[in-house]
Amino acid sequence: MLTKASEPVDAGKQGILFYLYFDDIAVVHARLGAEGWPVGPMSHPFYCLRGEFPLADPDGYRLMLTHT
């Protein structure tokens, strides 16, 4: 559930990550980068062998995009 905050939100003080899952994360990374989105570098930690990368949304929240 999403709702509007009752006062301004300081994204820098939020202790939360939003994970978004995709079947082909490499294609998503390439496409968002080609479209000018500020994608971070693809990493391959032990728990995410096909990769994941960060993306800052317009409000400054850090989104983590990863494979399903």
mmCIF file of the N, C-alpha and C atoms, coordinates in Angstrom:
data_MODEL
# 
_entry.id   MODEL 
# 
loop_
_atom_site.group_PDB 
_atom_site.id 
_atom_site.type_symbol 
_atom_site.label_atom_id 
_atom_site.label_alt_id 
_atom_site.label_comp_id 
_atom_site.label_asym_id 
_atom_site.label_entity_id 
_atom_site.label_seq_id 
_atom_site.pdbx_PDB_ins_code 
_atom_site.Cartn_x 
_atom_site.Cartn_y 
_atom_site.Cartn_z 
_atom_site.occupancy 
_atom_site.B_iso_or_equiv 
_atom_site.pdbx_formal_charge 
_atom_site.auth_seq_id 
_atom_site.auth_comp_id 
_atom_site.auth_asym_id 
_atom_site.auth_atom_id 
_atom_site.pdbx_PDB_model_num 
ATOM 1   N N  . MET A 1 1  ? 0.842  -1.167  0.000   1.00 0.00 ? 1  MET A N  1 
ATOM 2   C CA . MET A 1 1  ? 0.000  0.000   0.000   1.00 0.00 ? 1  MET A CA 1 
ATOM 3   C C  . MET A 1 1  ? 0.887  1.229   0.000   1.00 0.00 ? 1  MET A C  1 
ATOM 4   N N  . LEU A 1 2  ? 0.519  2.216   -0.778  1.00 0.00 ? 2  LEU A N  1 
ATOM 5   C CA . LEU A 1 2  ? 1.214  3.493   -0.821  1.00 0.00 ? 2  LEU A CA 1 
ATOM 6   C C  . LEU A 1 2  ? 0.241  4.586   -0.411  1.00 0.00 ? 2  LEU A C  1 
ATOM 7   N N  . THR A 1 3  ? 0.764  5.604   0.230   1.00 0.00 ? 3  THR A N  1 
ATOM 8   C CA . THR A 1 3  ? -0.059 6.737   0.609   1.00 0.00 ? 3  THR A CA 1 
ATOM 9   C C  . THR A 1 3  ? 0.798  7.986   0.615   1.00 0.00 ? 3  THR A C  1 
ATOM 10  N N  . LYS A 1 4  ? 0.198  9.128   0.560   1.00 0.00 ? 4  LYS A N  1 
ATOM 11  C CA . LYS A 1 4  ? 0.905  10.402  0.566   1.00 0.00 ? 4  LYS A CA 1 
ATOM 12  C C  . LYS A 1 4  ? 1.267  10.775  2.003   1.00 0.00 ? 4  LYS A C  1 
ATOM 13  N N  . ALA A 1 5  ? 2.487  11.265  2.202   1.00 0.00 ? 5  ALA A N  1 
ATOM 14  C CA . ALA A 1 5  ? 2.930  11.690  3.529   1.00 0.00 ? 5  ALA A CA 1 
ATOM 15  C C  . ALA A 1 5  ? 2.203  12.958  3.949   1.00 0.00 ? 5  ALA A C  1 
ATOM 16  N N  . SER A 1 6  ? 2.049  13.137  5.236   1.00 0.00 ? 6  SER A N  1 
ATOM 17  C CA . SER A 1 6  ? 1.355  14.317  5.749   1.00 0.00 ? 6  SER A CA 1 
ATOM 18  C C  . SER A 1 6  ? 2.274  15.526  5.866   1.00 0.00 ? 6  SER A C  1 
ATOM 19  N N  . GLU A 1 7  ? 3.585  15.319  5.707   1.00 0.00 ? 7  GLU A N  1 
ATOM 20  C CA . GLU A 1 7  ? 4.557  16.413  5.731   1.00 0.00 ? 7  GLU A CA 1 
ATOM 21  C C  . GLU A 1 7  ? 5.702  16.064  4.794   1.00 0.00 ? 7  GLU A C  1 
ATOM 22  N N  . PRO A 1 8  ? 6.604  17.005  4.509   1.00 0.00 ? 8  PRO A N  1 
ATOM 23  C CA . PRO A 1 8  ? 7.703  16.715  3.578   1.00 0.00 ? 8  PRO A CA 1 
ATOM 24  C C  . PRO A 1 8  ? 8.553  15.531  4.041   1.00 0.00 ? 8  PRO A C  1 
ATOM 25  N N  . VAL A 1 9  ? 8.994  14.738  3.065   1.00 0.00 ? 9  VAL A N  1 
ATOM 26  C CA . VAL A 1 9  ? 9.810  13.563  3.343   1.00 0.00 ? 9  VAL A CA 1 
ATOM 27  C C  . VAL A 1 9  ? 11.251 13.869  2.997   1.00 0.00 ? 9  VAL A C  1 
ATOM 28  N N  . ASP A 1 10 ? 12.168 13.561  3.909   1.00 0.00 ? 10 ASP A N  1 
ATOM 29  C CA . ASP A 1 10 ? 13.597 13.699  3.655   1.00 0.00 ? 10 ASP A CA 1 
ATOM 30  C C  . ASP A 1 10 ? 14.109 12.314  3.278   1.00 0.00 ? 10 ASP A C  1 
ATOM 31  N N  . ALA A 1 11 ? 14.247 12.063  1.983   1.00 0.00 ? 11 ALA A N  1 
ATOM 32  C CA . ALA A 1 11 ? 14.640 10.734  1.509   1.00 0.00 ? 11 ALA A CA 1 
ATOM 33  C C  . ALA A 1 11 ? 15.986 10.297  2.071   1.00 0.00 ? 11 ALA A C  1 
ATOM 34  N N  . GLY A 1 12 ? 16.876 11.251  2.361   1.00 0.00 ? 12 GLY A N  1 
ATOM 35  C CA . GLY A 1 12 ? 18.191 10.930  2.910   1.00 0.00 ? 12 GLY A CA 1 
ATOM 36  C C  . GLY A 1 12 ? 18.133 10.347  4.308   1.00 0.00 ? 12 GLY A C  1 
ATOM 37  N N  . LYS A 1 13 ? 17.026 10.508  4.998   1.00 0.00 ? 13 LYS A N  1 
ATOM 38  C CA . LYS A 1 13 ? 16.875 9.991   6.356   1.00 0.00 ? 13 LYS A CA 1 
ATOM 39  C C  . LYS A 1 13 ? 16.045 8.719   6.414   1.00 0.00 ? 13 LYS A C  1 
ATOM 40  N N  . GLN A 1 14 ? 15.661 8.210   5.274   1.00 0.00 ? 14 GLN A N  1 
ATOM 41  C CA . GLN A 1 14 ? 14.828 7.021   5.238   1.00 0.00 ? 14 GLN A CA 1 
ATOM 42  C C  . GLN A 1 14 ? 15.697 5.774   5.301   1.00 0.00 ? 14 GLN A C  1 
ATOM 43  N N  . GLY A 1 15 ? 15.390 4.880   6.187   1.00 0.00 ? 15 GLY A N  1 
ATOM 44  C CA . GLY A 1 15 ? 16.133 3.629   6.325   1.00 0.00 ? 15 GLY A CA 1 
ATOM 45  C C  . GLY A 1 15 ? 15.424 2.502   5.603   1.00 0.00 ? 15 GLY A C  1 
ATOM 46  N N  . ILE A 1 16 ? 15.230 2.663   4.299   1.00 0.00 ? 16 ILE A N  1 
ATOM 47  C CA . ILE A 1 16 ? 14.461 1.671   3.548   1.00 0.00 ? 16 ILE A CA 1 
ATOM 48  C C  . ILE A 1 16 ? 15.025 1.539   2.138   1.00 0.00 ? 16 ILE A C  1 
ATOM 49  N N  . LEU A 1 17 ? 14.978 0.345   1.608   1.00 0.00 ? 17 LEU A N  1 
ATOM 50  C CA . LEU A 1 17 ? 15.318 0.083   0.210   1.00 0.00 ? 17 LEU A CA 1 
ATOM 51  C C  . LEU A 1 17 ? 14.100 -0.546  -0.453  1.00 0.00 ? 17 LEU A C  1 
ATOM 52  N N  . PHE A 1 18 ? 13.846 -0.152  -1.656  1.00 0.00 ? 18 PHE A N  1 
ATOM 53  C CA . PHE A 1 18 ? 12.764 -0.744  -2.432  1.00 0.00 ? 18 PHE A CA 1 
ATOM 54  C C  . PHE A 1 18 ? 13.391 -1.658  -3.475  1.00 0.00 ? 18 PHE A C  1 
ATOM 55  N N  . TYR A 1 19 ? 13.012 -2.926  -3.484  1.00 0.00 ? 19 TYR A N  1 
ATOM 56  C CA . TYR A 1 19 ? 13.520 -3.884  -4.461  1.00 0.00 ? 19 TYR A CA 1 
ATOM 57  C C  . TYR A 1 19 ? 12.473 -4.110  -5.539  1.00 0.00 ? 19 TYR A C  1 
ATOM 58  N N  . LEU A 1 20 ? 12.926 -4.048  -6.785  1.00 0.00 ? 20 LEU A N  1 
ATOM 59  C CA . LEU A 1 20 ? 12.076 -4.295  -7.947  1.00 0.00 ? 20 LEU A CA 1 
ATOM 60  C C  . LEU A 1 20 ? 12.701 -5.470  -8.702  1.00 0.00 ? 20 LEU A C  1 
ATOM 61  N N  . TYR A 1 21 ? 11.889 -6.441  -9.069  1.00 0.00 ? 21 TYR A N  1 
ATOM 62  C CA . TYR A 1 21 ? 12.391 -7.681  -9.659  1.00 0.00 ? 21 TYR A CA 1 
ATOM 63  C C  . TYR A 1 21 ? 12.028 -7.796  -11.146 1.00 0.00 ? 21 TYR A C  1 
ATOM 64  N N  . PHE A 1 22 ? 13.008 -8.268  -11.933 1.00 0.00 ? 22 PHE A N  1 
ATOM 65  C CA . PHE A 1 22 ? 12.852 -8.403  -13.372 1.00 0.00 ? 22 PHE A CA 1 
ATOM 66  C C  . PHE A 1 22 ? 13.401 -9.745  -13.832 1.00 0.00 ? 22 PHE A C  1 
ATOM 67  N N  . ASP A 1 23 ? 12.821 -10.291 -14.899 1.00 0.00 ? 23 ASP A N  1 
ATOM 68  C CA . ASP A 1 23 ? 13.306 -11.562 -15.439 1.00 0.00 ? 23 ASP A CA 1 
ATOM 69  C C  . ASP A 1 23 ? 14.699 -11.435 -16.046 1.00 0.00 ? 23 ASP A C  1 
ATOM 70  N N  . ASP A 1 24 ? 14.962 -10.354 -16.790 1.00 0.00 ? 24 ASP A N  1 
ATOM 71  C CA . ASP A 1 24 ? 16.258 -10.170 -17.443 1.00 0.00 ? 24 ASP A CA 1 
ATOM 72  C C  . ASP A 1 24 ? 16.838 -8.829  -17.009 1.00 0.00 ? 24 ASP A C  1 
ATOM 73  N N  . ILE A 1 25 ? 17.547 -8.834  -15.898 1.00 0.00 ? 25 ILE A N  1 
ATOM 74  C CA . ILE A 1 25 ? 18.039 -7.601  -15.291 1.00 0.00 ? 25 ILE A CA 1 
ATOM 75  C C  . ILE A 1 25 ? 19.078 -6.896  -16.166 1.00 0.00 ? 25 ILE A C  1 
ATOM 76  N N  . ALA A 1 26 ? 19.861 -7.643  -16.924 1.00 0.00 ? 26 ALA A N  1 
ATOM 77  C CA . ALA A 1 26 ? 20.857 -7.018  -17.801 1.00 0.00 ? 26 ALA A CA 1 
ATOM 78  C C  . ALA A 1 26 ? 20.182 -6.168  -18.879 1.00 0.00 ? 26 ALA A C  1 
ATOM 79  N N  . VAL A 1 27 ? 19.084 -6.662  -19.437 1.00 0.00 ? 27 VAL A N  1 
ATOM 80  C CA . VAL A 1 27 ? 18.343 -5.905  -20.450 1.00 0.00 ? 27 VAL A CA 1 
ATOM 81  C C  . VAL A 1 27 ? 17.743 -4.641  -19.830 1.00 0.00 ? 27 VAL A C  1 
ATOM 82  N N  . VAL A 1 28 ? 17.204 -4.745  -18.619 1.00 0.00 ? 28 VAL A N  1 
ATOM 83  C CA . VAL A 1 28 ? 16.624 -3.585  -17.934 1.00 0.00 ? 28 VAL A CA 1 
ATOM 84  C C  . VAL A 1 28 ? 17.701 -2.535  -17.683 1.00 0.00 ? 28 VAL A C  1 
ATOM 85  N N  . HIS A 1 29 ? 18.867 -2.960  -17.214 1.00 0.00 ? 29 HIS A N  1 
ATOM 86  C CA . HIS A 1 29 ? 19.980 -2.037  -16.947 1.00 0.00 ? 29 HIS A CA 1 
ATOM 87  C C  . HIS A 1 29 ? 20.380 -1.302  -18.225 1.00 0.00 ? 29 HIS A C  1 
ATOM 88  N N  . ALA A 1 30 ? 20.558 -2.047  -19.308 1.00 0.00 ? 30 ALA A N  1 
ATOM 89  C CA . ALA A 1 30 ? 20.965 -1.444  -20.580 1.00 0.00 ? 30 ALA A CA 1 
ATOM 90  C C  . ALA A 1 30 ? 19.898 -0.478  -21.104 1.00 0.00 ? 30 ALA A C  1 
ATOM 91  N N  . ARG A 1 31 ? 18.654 -0.876  -21.030 1.00 0.00 ? 31 ARG A N  1 
ATOM 92  C CA . ARG A 1 31 ? 17.571 -0.033  -21.567 1.00 0.00 ? 31 ARG A CA 1 
ATOM 93  C C  . ARG A 1 31 ? 17.405 1.257   -20.764 1.00 0.00 ? 31 ARG A C  1 
ATOM 94  N N  . LEU A 1 32 ? 17.398 1.158   -19.439 1.00 0.00 ? 32 LEU A N  1 
ATOM 95  C CA . LEU A 1 32 ? 17.264 2.370   -18.620 1.00 0.00 ? 32 LEU A CA 1 
ATOM 96  C C  . LEU A 1 32 ? 18.449 3.311   -18.831 1.00 0.00 ? 32 LEU A C  1 
ATOM 97  N N  . GLY A 1 33 ? 19.641 2.743   -18.916 1.00 0.00 ? 33 GLY A N  1 
ATOM 98  C CA . GLY A 1 33 ? 20.825 3.564   -19.177 1.00 0.00 ? 33 GLY A CA 1 
ATOM 99  C C  . GLY A 1 33 ? 20.745 4.258   -20.522 1.00 0.00 ? 33 GLY A C  1 
ATOM 100 N N  . ALA A 1 34 ? 20.296 3.544   -21.550 1.00 0.00 ? 34 ALA A N  1 
ATOM 101 C CA . ALA A 1 34 ? 20.168 4.116   -22.891 1.00 0.00 ? 34 ALA A CA 1 
ATOM 102 C C  . ALA A 1 34 ? 19.121 5.224   -22.940 1.00 0.00 ? 34 ALA A C  1 
ATOM 103 N N  . GLU A 1 35 ? 18.121 5.120   -22.062 1.00 0.00 ? 35 GLU A N  1 
ATOM 104 C CA . GLU A 1 35 ? 17.071 6.141   -22.017 1.00 0.00 ? 35 GLU A CA 1 
ATOM 105 C C  . GLU A 1 35 ? 17.434 7.320   -21.115 1.00 0.00 ? 35 GLU A C  1 
ATOM 106 N N  . GLY A 1 36 ? 18.636 7.296   -20.534 1.00 0.00 ? 36 GLY A N  1 
ATOM 107 C CA . GLY A 1 36 ? 19.110 8.420   -19.740 1.00 0.00 ? 36 GLY A CA 1 
ATOM 108 C C  . GLY A 1 36 ? 18.821 8.369   -18.250 1.00 0.00 ? 36 GLY A C  1 
ATOM 109 N N  . TRP A 1 37 ? 18.298 7.256   -17.771 1.00 0.00 ? 37 TRP A N  1 
ATOM 110 C CA . TRP A 1 37 ? 18.061 7.122   -16.333 1.00 0.00 ? 37 TRP A CA 1 
ATOM 111 C C  . TRP A 1 37 ? 19.399 6.985   -15.610 1.00 0.00 ? 37 TRP A C  1 
ATOM 112 N N  . PRO A 1 38 ? 19.522 7.518   -14.395 1.00 0.00 ? 38 PRO A N  1 
ATOM 113 C CA . PRO A 1 38 ? 20.789 7.464   -13.657 1.00 0.00 ? 38 PRO A CA 1 
ATOM 114 C C  . PRO A 1 38 ? 21.012 6.106   -12.986 1.00 0.00 ? 38 PRO A C  1 
ATOM 115 N N  . VAL A 1 39 ? 21.254 5.084   -13.786 1.00 0.00 ? 39 VAL A N  1 
ATOM 116 C CA . VAL A 1 39 ? 21.474 3.741   -13.237 1.00 0.00 ? 39 VAL A CA 1 
ATOM 117 C C  . VAL A 1 39 ? 22.874 3.648   -12.658 1.00 0.00 ? 39 VAL A C  1 
ATOM 118 N N  . GLY A 1 40 ? 22.985 2.907   -11.570 1.00 0.00 ? 40 GLY A N  1 
ATOM 119 C CA . GLY A 1 40 ? 24.288 2.631   -10.988 1.00 0.00 ? 40 GLY A CA 1 
ATOM 120 C C  . GLY A 1 40 ? 24.905 1.431   -11.671 1.00 0.00 ? 40 GLY A C  1 
ATOM 121 N N  . PRO A 1 41 ? 26.109 1.100   -11.277 1.00 0.00 ? 41 PRO A N  1 
ATOM 122 C CA . PRO A 1 41 ? 26.776 -0.050  -11.894 1.00 0.00 ? 41 PRO A CA 1 
ATOM 123 C C  . PRO A 1 41 ? 26.121 -1.369  -11.495 1.00 0.00 ? 41 PRO A C  1 
ATOM 124 N N  . MET A 1 42 ? 26.177 -2.312  -12.395 1.00 0.00 ? 42 MET A N  1 
ATOM 125 C CA . MET A 1 42 ? 25.668 -3.653  -12.126 1.00 0.00 ? 42 MET A CA 1 
ATOM 126 C C  . MET A 1 42 ? 26.666 -4.352  -11.208 1.00 0.00 ? 42 MET A C  1 
ATOM 127 N N  . SER A 1 43 ? 26.181 -4.967  -10.142 1.00 0.00 ? 43 SER A N  1 
ATOM 128 C CA . SER A 1 43 ? 27.044 -5.764  -9.268  1.00 0.00 ? 43 SER A CA 1 
ATOM 129 C C  . SER A 1 43 ? 26.493 -7.183  -9.218  1.00 0.00 ? 43 SER A C  1 
ATOM 130 N N  . HIS A 1 44 ? 27.330 -8.096  -8.790  1.00 0.00 ? 44 HIS A N  1 
ATOM 131 C CA . HIS A 1 44 ? 26.955 -9.513  -8.741  1.00 0.00 ? 44 HIS A CA 1 
ATOM 132 C C  . HIS A 1 44 ? 27.356 -10.107 -7.394  1.00 0.00 ? 44 HIS A C  1 
ATOM 133 N N  . PRO A 1 45 ? 26.683 -9.697  -6.304  1.00 0.00 ? 45 PRO A N  1 
ATOM 134 C CA . PRO A 1 45 ? 27.008 -10.275 -5.002  1.00 0.00 ? 45 PRO A CA 1 
ATOM 135 C C  . PRO A 1 45 ? 26.623 -11.750 -4.941  1.00 0.00 ? 45 PRO A C  1 
ATOM 136 N N  . PHE A 1 46 ? 27.139 -12.455 -3.951  1.00 0.00 ? 46 PHE A N  1 
ATOM 137 C CA . PHE A 1 46 ? 26.914 -13.894 -3.853  1.00 0.00 ? 46 PHE A CA 1 
ATOM 138 C C  . PHE A 1 46 ? 25.432 -14.275 -3.810  1.00 0.00 ? 46 PHE A C  1 
ATOM 139 N N  . TYR A 1 47 ? 24.591 -13.398 -3.297  1.00 0.00 ? 47 TYR A N  1 
ATOM 140 C CA . TYR A 1 47 ? 23.160 -13.696 -3.184  1.00 0.00 ? 47 TYR A CA 1 
ATOM 141 C C  . TYR A 1 47 ? 22.372 -13.297 -4.424  1.00 0.00 ? 47 TYR A C  1 
ATOM 142 N N  . CYS A 1 48 ? 23.060 -12.747 -5.417  1.00 0.00 ? 48 CYS A N  1 
ATOM 143 C CA . CYS A 1 48 ? 22.375 -12.234 -6.606  1.00 0.00 ? 48 CYS A CA 1 
ATOM 144 C C  . CYS A 1 48 ? 23.267 -12.454 -7.828  1.00 0.00 ? 48 CYS A C  1 
ATOM 145 N N  . LEU A 1 49 ? 23.403 -13.680 -8.232  1.00 0.00 ? 49 LEU A N  1 
ATOM 146 C CA . LEU A 1 49 ? 24.383 -14.036 -9.259  1.00 0.00 ? 49 LEU A CA 1 
ATOM 147 C C  . LEU A 1 49 ? 24.126 -13.422 -10.619 1.00 0.00 ? 49 LEU A C  1 
ATOM 148 N N  . ARG A 1 50 ? 22.873 -13.164 -10.973 1.00 0.00 ? 50 ARG A N  1 
ATOM 149 C CA . ARG A 1 50 ? 22.587 -12.555 -12.275 1.00 0.00 ? 50 ARG A CA 1 
ATOM 150 C C  . ARG A 1 50 ? 22.672 -11.043 -12.227 1.00 0.00 ? 50 ARG A C  1 
ATOM 151 N N  . GLY A 1 51 ? 22.864 -10.475 -11.052 1.00 0.00 ? 51 GLY A N  1 
ATOM 152 C CA . GLY A 1 51 ? 23.131 -9.055  -10.935 1.00 0.00 ? 51 GLY A CA 1 
ATOM 153 C C  . GLY A 1 51 ? 22.011 -8.224  -10.342 1.00 0.00 ? 51 GLY A C  1 
ATOM 154 N N  . GLU A 1 52 ? 22.423 -7.047  -9.891  1.00 0.00 ? 52 GLU A N  1 
ATOM 155 C CA . GLU A 1 52 ? 21.514 -6.035  -9.375  1.00 0.00 ? 52 GLU A CA 1 
ATOM 156 C C  . GLU A 1 52 ? 22.182 -4.677  -9.559  1.00 0.00 ? 52 GLU A C  1 
ATOM 157 N N  . PHE A 1 53 ? 21.372 -3.623  -9.542  1.00 0.00 ? 53 PHE A N  1 
ATOM 158 C CA . PHE A 1 53 ? 21.937 -2.285  -9.641  1.00 0.00 ? 53 PHE A CA 1 
ATOM 159 C C  . PHE A 1 53 ? 21.011 -1.284  -8.957  1.00 0.00 ? 53 PHE A C  1 
ATOM 160 N N  . PRO A 1 54 ? 21.580 -0.170  -8.483  1.00 0.00 ? 54 PRO A N  1 
ATOM 161 C CA . PRO A 1 54 ? 20.773 0.858   -7.847  1.00 0.00 ? 54 PRO A CA 1 
ATOM 162 C C  . PRO A 1 54 ? 20.272 1.886   -8.865  1.00 0.00 ? 54 PRO A C  1 
ATOM 163 N N  . LEU A 1 55 ? 19.172 2.513   -8.507  1.00 0.00 ? 55 LEU A N  1 
ATOM 164 C CA . LEU A 1 55 ? 18.603 3.586   -9.305  1.00 0.00 ? 55 LEU A CA 1 
ATOM 165 C C  . LEU A 1 55 ? 17.987 4.567   -8.328  1.00 0.00 ? 55 LEU A C  1 
ATOM 166 N N  . ALA A 1 56 ? 18.317 5.858   -8.459  1.00 0.00 ? 56 ALA A N  1 
ATOM 167 C CA . ALA A 1 56 ? 17.723 6.882   -7.597  1.00 0.00 ? 56 ALA A CA 1 
ATOM 168 C C  . ALA A 1 56 ? 16.450 7.383   -8.259  1.00 0.00 ? 56 ALA A C  1 
ATOM 169 N N  . ASP A 1 57 ? 15.338 7.334   -7.513  1.00 0.00 ? 57 ASP A N  1 
ATOM 170 C CA . ASP A 1 57 ? 14.095 7.847   -8.081  1.00 0.00 ? 57 ASP A CA 1 
ATOM 171 C C  . ASP A 1 57 ? 14.088 9.380   -7.957  1.00 0.00 ? 57 ASP A C  1 
ATOM 172 N N  . PRO A 1 58 ? 13.148 10.058  -8.590  1.00 0.00 ? 58 PRO A N  1 
ATOM 173 C CA . PRO A 1 58 ? 13.138 11.528  -8.575  1.00 0.00 ? 58 PRO A CA 1 
ATOM 174 C C  . PRO A 1 58 ? 13.054 12.143  -7.176  1.00 0.00 ? 58 PRO A C  1 
ATOM 175 N N  . ASP A 1 59 ? 12.546 11.395  -6.191  1.00 0.00 ? 59 ASP A N  1 
ATOM 176 C CA . ASP A 1 59 ? 12.464 11.910  -4.825  1.00 0.00 ? 59 ASP A CA 1 
ATOM 177 C C  . ASP A 1 59 ? 13.719 11.613  -4.021  1.00 0.00 ? 59 ASP A C  1 
ATOM 178 N N  . GLY A 1 60 ? 14.668 10.907  -4.618  1.00 0.00 ? 60 GLY A N  1 
ATOM 179 C CA . GLY A 1 60 ? 15.916 10.609  -3.936  1.00 0.00 ? 60 GLY A CA 1 
ATOM 180 C C  . GLY A 1 60 ? 15.969 9.268   -3.241  1.00 0.00 ? 60 GLY A C  1 
ATOM 181 N N  . TYR A 1 61 ? 14.907 8.487   -3.336  1.00 0.00 ? 61 TYR A N  1 
ATOM 182 C CA . TYR A 1 61 ? 14.936 7.157   -2.744  1.00 0.00 ? 61 TYR A CA 1 
ATOM 183 C C  . TYR A 1 61 ? 15.813 6.243   -3.582  1.00 0.00 ? 61 TYR A C  1 
ATOM 184 N N  . ARG A 1 62 ? 16.466 5.316   -2.901  1.00 0.00 ? 62 ARG A N  1 
ATOM 185 C CA . ARG A 1 62 ? 17.314 4.357   -3.600  1.00 0.00 ? 62 ARG A CA 1 
ATOM 186 C C  . ARG A 1 62 ? 16.487 3.121   -3.920  1.00 0.00 ? 62 ARG A C  1 
ATOM 187 N N  . LEU A 1 63 ? 16.382 2.826   -5.204  1.00 0.00 ? 63 LEU A N  1 
ATOM 188 C CA . LEU A 1 63 ? 15.695 1.630   -5.667  1.00 0.00 ? 63 LEU A CA 1 
ATOM 189 C C  . LEU A 1 63 ? 16.746 0.608   -6.038  1.00 0.00 ? 63 LEU A C  1 
ATOM 190 N N  . MET A 1 64 ? 16.527 -0.642  -5.689  1.00 0.00 ? 64 MET A N  1 
ATOM 191 C CA . MET A 1 64 ? 17.421 -1.715  -6.096  1.00 0.00 ? 64 MET A CA 1 
ATOM 192 C C  . MET A 1 64 ? 16.672 -2.571  -7.099  1.00 0.00 ? 64 MET A C  1 
ATOM 193 N N  . LEU A 1 65 ? 17.228 -2.702  -8.277  1.00 0.00 ? 65 LEU A N  1 
ATOM 194 C CA . LEU A 1 65 ? 16.627 -3.510  -9.329  1.00 0.00 ? 65 LEU A CA 1 
ATOM 195 C C  . LEU A 1 65 ? 17.434 -4.797  -9.430  1.00 0.00 ? 65 LEU A C  1 
ATOM 196 N N  . THR A 1 66 ? 16.758 -5.921  -9.427  1.00 0.00 ? 66 THR A N  1 
ATOM 197 C CA . THR A 1 66 ? 17.425 -7.211  -9.405  1.00 0.00 ? 66 THR A CA 1 
ATOM 198 C C  . THR A 1 66 ? 16.629 -8.234  -10.206 1.00 0.00 ? 66 THR A C  1 
ATOM 199 N N  . HIS A 1 67 ? 17.165 -9.434  -10.338 1.00 0.00 ? 67 HIS A N  1 
ATOM 200 C CA . HIS A 1 67 ? 16.489 -10.472 -11.118 1.00 0.00 ? 67 HIS A CA 1 
ATOM 201 C C  . HIS A 1 67 ? 15.518 -11.252 -10.240 1.00 0.00 ? 67 HIS A C  1 
ATOM 202 N N  . THR A 1 68 ? 14.568 -11.907 -10.896 1.00 0.00 ? 68 THR A N  1 
ATOM 203 C CA . THR A 1 68 ? 13.583 -12.723 -10.172 1.00 0.00 ? 68 THR A CA 1 
ATOM 204 C C  . THR A 1 68 ? 14.182 -14.037 -9.764  1.00 0.00 ? 68 THR A C  1 
# 
